[in-house]
Amino acid sequence: MKDIVFTAKRQRTELIVFGVCLLVSFLMNVYAIVAFNTEWKELYTQLLWVLAIAVFLYAVSVGVRLLYAGVRSVLKSNKK
């Protein structure tokens, strides 16, 4: 069975992508607090939802990147 190896560069890239997803979900929470004029304590009380949204956004980004890689490989193989 072939081993799957994640290089340090790939790990760093994935951490950056997840960090961006976390930042986007956090900013969405701040926007919701301001838009709906709620209390600022929701900034830390809703961290579990922020994390759940970040994981969802990361999963969507992985799906889009896999779809892009699949289409790209199919197009590359058709050129030959």
C-alpha positions in Angstrom: 0.0 0.0 0.0 1.3 3.4 -1.0 2.0 5.9 1.8 0.4 9.3 1.6 2.9 12.1 2.6 1.9 15.6 3.3 4.9 17.9 2.9 5.6 20.8 5.2 4.7 23.2 2.4 1.3 21.5 1.9 0.6 21.6 5.6 1.5 25.3 5.8 -0.8 25.9 2.8 -3.7 24.0 4.4 -3.2 25.9 7.7 -3.3 29.2 5.9 -6.5 28.2 4.1 -8.2 27.1 7.3 -7.0 30.3 9.0 -8.6 32.4 6.3 -11.8 30.4 6.7 -11.7 31.0 10.5 -11.1 34.7 9.9 -14.0 34.9 7.4 -16.4 33.2 9.8 -15.2 35.4 12.7 -15.8 38.5 10.6 -19.2 37.2 9.7 -20.0 37.0 13.4 -18.8 40.6 14.0 -20.9 41.7 11.1 -24.0 39.9 12.5 -23.4 41.5 15.9 -23.2 45.0 14.4 -26.1 44.5 11.9 -28.5 43.1 14.4 -27.4 45.3 17.3 -26.8 42.5 19.7 -24.4 42.3 22.7 -20.7 42.0 22.1 -20.5 39.0 24.5 -21.7 36.9 21.6 -18.3 37.4 20.1 -16.9 34.7 22.5 -20.1 32.9 23.4 -20.7 31.9 19.8 -17.2 30.6 19.1 -18.4 27.1 18.6 -20.7 28.2 15.8 -17.8 30.2 14.4 -15.6 27.1 14.4 -18.4 25.1 12.8 -18.8 27.6 10.0 -15.0 27.7 9.5 -14.9 23.9 9.1 -17.8 24.1 6.7 -16.1 26.8 4.6 -12.9 24.7 4.7 -14.7 21.7 3.4 -16.3 23.7 0.6 -12.8 25.1 -0.3 -11.4 21.5 -0.4 -14.3 20.4 -2.6 -13.8 23.3 -5.0 -10.0 22.6 -5.2 -10.6 18.9 -5.8 -13.1 19.7 -8.5 -10.7 22.1 -10.1 -7.8 19.6 -10.0 -10.1 16.9 -11.5 -11.3 19.1 -14.4 -7.7 20.2 -15.0 -6.4 16.7 -15.1 -9.2 15.6 -17.5 -8.5 18.6 -19.8 -4.7 17.8 -19.7 -5.3 14.2 -20.6 -7.5 15.1 -23.5 -4.8 17.3 -25.1 -2.5 14.4 -25.6 
